[in-house]
Each structure stands twice: as C-alpha cells, then as structure tokens.
Amino acid sequence: MSKSYKADALSNEFHNFLADLESLLKETTHLSGEELSQAREKIRRRVESAKESAVHLGSEIAEGAGKVAATANHEVHEEPWKAIGAGAAVGLLLGLLFARR
C-alpha cells in the first residue's frame, strides 16, 4: 500500500466514522429503554472498529516510514558524497526559491 493511499484510507475511515456517529445520534433522539441501550452498543462497536482501523493503518504507515529511513541510511553510508551533493543541491534550490520572495 502506498503512503498516500494509507493516508486517504485513514481519512476516509475518519469521515465514515463521523457520518455513522451523526446518523446514530439522529436515530437516538427519540429512543428510550432497550432501544437506547442497543443504540449505545452500536456506537460503542463503531468506535472500537474505528480505533482498530486507525491503529492498524498507523502501524503500517510507521513501518513504511521505518523502511524508507533504513534505505536512506544505507544509501548515505554506501555513497556519502552523493548524499552530500543532493543535500547541497536541495539547499541551493530552496535558497534560490526563498531569495526570490
């Protein structure tokens, strides 16, 4: 899964969660007794599901970031002059960009 796909999935899960909560809150305004207890249980299950999704996607994103960092670390140690040159080039471009403003 790509990084942007994971972020989109997490964002979609959050928006779906909020939509579900709004819907459930609207449904519960006229409930009482057993119906209200069932609605509360439905909300609790949905909250748990959203938490699990967020934790799962967050751990996948962290794992991907760790792999990228390990790869970058390996590349810098293998060819440090390329890394220094790339850093200098990026610094020069950013300097030129900010100097124009």
C-alpha positions in Angstrom: 0.0 0.0 0.0 1.4 3.4 -0.9 1.8 6.1 1.7 -0.9 8.4 0.2 -3.3 5.5 -0.1 -2.9 4.8 3.6 -3.4 8.4 4.5 -6.5 8.5 2.2 -7.8 5.3 3.8 -7.3 6.8 7.3 -9.1 10.0 6.3 -11.9 8.1 4.7 -12.3 5.9 7.8 -12.5 9.0 10.0 -15.1 10.7 7.8 -17.2 7.5 7.7 -16.9 7.2 11.4 -18.2 10.8 11.9 -21.0 10.2 9.4 -22.0 7.0 11.3 -22.0 8.8 14.6 -24.1 11.6 13.3 -26.6 9.1 11.9 -26.7 7.2 15.1 -27.2 10.4 17.2 -30.1 11.4 15.0 -31.7 8.0 15.4 -31.3 8.0 19.2 -33.1 11.3 19.8 -36.5 9.6 20.2 -35.4 6.3 21.7 -35.7 5.1 25.2 -35.1 1.9 27.3 -33.9 -1.1 25.4 -33.7 0.7 22.0 -31.4 3.3 23.6 -29.2 0.6 25.0 -28.9 -1.1 21.6 -28.0 2.2 20.0 -25.3 2.8 22.6 -23.9 -0.6 22.0 -23.9 0.0 18.2 -22.0 3.3 18.8 -19.5 1.6 21.1 -18.8 -1.1 18.5 -18.4 1.5 15.8 -15.9 3.5 18.0 -13.9 0.3 18.6 -13.9 -0.5 14.9 -12.6 3.0 14.1 -9.9 2.7 16.8 -8.7 -0.6 15.4 -8.6 0.7 11.8 -6.6 3.8 12.9 -4.1 1.7 14.9 -3.7 -0.7 12.0 -3.2 2.0 9.4 -0.9 4.0 11.7 1.3 1.0 12.3 1.5 0.3 8.5 2.5 4.0 7.9 5.1 3.8 10.7 6.5 0.6 9.3 6.8 2.1 5.8 8.5 5.2 7.2 11.0 2.9 9.0 11.8 1.1 5.8 12.3 4.4 4.0 14.6 5.6 6.8 16.6 2.4 6.8 17.0 2.6 3.0 18.1 6.2 3.1 20.6 5.4 5.9 22.0 2.6 3.9 22.4 4.7 0.8 24.1 7.6 2.7 26.6 5.2 4.3 27.3 3.5 0.9 27.7 6.7 -1.1 28.1 9.7 1.2 29.2 12.1 -1.5 26.0 11.6 -3.4 24.0 12.4 -0.3 26.1 15.5 0.4 25.7 16.6 -3.2 22.0 16.0 -3.2 21.6 17.9 0.1 23.7 20.8 -1.3 21.5 20.9 -4.4 18.3 20.9 -2.4 19.7 23.6 -0.2 20.7 25.7 -3.2 17.3 25.4 -4.8 15.5 26.2 -1.5 17.8 29.2 -1.1 17.1 30.5 -4.5 13.3 29.9 -4.0 13.2 31.9 -0.8 15.5 34.6 -2.0 13.0 35.4 -4.8 10.2 36.1 -2.3 
